[in-house]
Amino acid sequence: MSERKKTAILISGRGSNMSALISAAIDPRFPAEIALVVSNVPEAPGLARAEEFGIATAVVDHKEFAGDREAFERALDAILKDNGIEIVALAGFMRLLTPYLVNAWSNRLINIHPALLPSFKGLATHERALEEGVKLHGATVHFVSAEMDDGPIIIQGAVPVLDNDTPETLGKRVLEIEHQIYPKALELVASGGVKLRERRVVFTDNETEDTSARGFVSPLSR
Ligand code: GRF
């Protein structure tokens, strides 16, 4: 078996996407090994969850860097390097990154966003999707670029927006899709199954490189 890629997950909160990635990587055939979970929030519930899984954890508290984002990122980067990390997956990591970290981890840094990018960048995505009346909403895993919620899209999952949805019910439906697509995206990146053609991510295991084959729209039940 080829070497599994040592992966770190960066979190700030509950870590349900983190748990989905860890669960997928329990299978020894999965091409990524989750070697480390790092949080910028010492009390993030996801840290305890990671420890239950037996994963090493670390905290780099951004508050200790007095607003110096790059100093915070240098500390983070040092921990990642000390642990031999090869891929970094952001999973509810609530810090805007500077070009320092983005460039240091170029093409090896991925993020999940709870909307179909480039729609609804930023926060409160489910509220805004309902306000705008979109009929499909979803989630996106993408390589991270220096812009917020931007960068080449690896995989997207869509869900229907139902007439009686609230931000909570819609968010729950999107979260289920997140837990499906994030492990799939990490698998693709860790196995070398994707490459960049300018801004487009194309799939190397497909001779025709037909990206449409990876689209996913949940069944529309009504
Ligand atoms: C998810 O909705 C993710 O898309 C967004 O932040 C949320 C994190 O949730 N970036 P969790 O901590 O993974 O449960």
Residues whose N, C-alpha, C, O or C-beta is under 5 A from the ligand:
A	BS01	GRF	G13 R14 G15 S16 N17 M18 A91 G92 I112 H113 P114
